[in-house]
């Protein structure tokens, strides 16, 4: 289990990135959603022992990640948002480099480990290919392979599917699901709501350095049952709808605008029909409004 207590971080510029984060995360894939600037990357860097908090505690399996960084790093796998690779190295050379950094010194053991990792992330056929020629999805799968070295108890994955095409995103989703186990927490930090709805048994939403929701995706959707409505109108009608209703989202559709709104008092106006709620509805409402949905 990952336990975070009263974690705070204010930068020298005066920006309060984290305002007392409390979380208890069990094994499996856990989603951390939030807009850019919400504090996600600051939190990920603290958990990865790359940034010192002002105060608070982080522990995995009882190991203090703030005070015992060498021990923490032995339990940690990390795929940062910007995963740097040496473009001239092959996939197996890259993994050999990371394995040596993580203390796998015996050559035969390294070779066995690299074989197993490349097989697991479906890169065995590309083992001797220079990583500079890898697609975005291949780079991310190689990034997960290096994060798995050392049987980590906590794997941190920061914005992993940004820029991937649908096929590579689906392949990466399957890989993340496979590596989560009864002993491993996979912490997925993202602003892509569909990643969380597809992968995560539990999730939290962070906004302005604070956790504003902690629940299952199913519980989030249940909160919105029978209160989401949709219509398609001309562009000039949108302002009037905004003035009288709580708009979740607007999207251009064949020259007109699809408008989704919340209404707990039945149909919000002529032309509106009930709509199936989505996790994106829940997320957009929380991050764009000061009030929670209850």
Beta strands, then each sheet from edge to edge (+ up, - down):
strand 1: 2-10
strand 2: 16-25
strand 3: 28-33
strand 4: 55-60
strand 5: 63-64
strand 6: 76-79
strand 7: 154-158
strand 8: 185-190
strand 9: 202-207
strand 10: 210-215
strand 11: 228-233
strand 12: 246-253
strand 13: 256-262
strand 14: 273-274
sheet 1: 2+ 1- 4+ 5-
sheet 2: 6+ 7+ 8+ 3+ 9+ 10-
sheet 3: 12+ 13- 11+ 14-
end
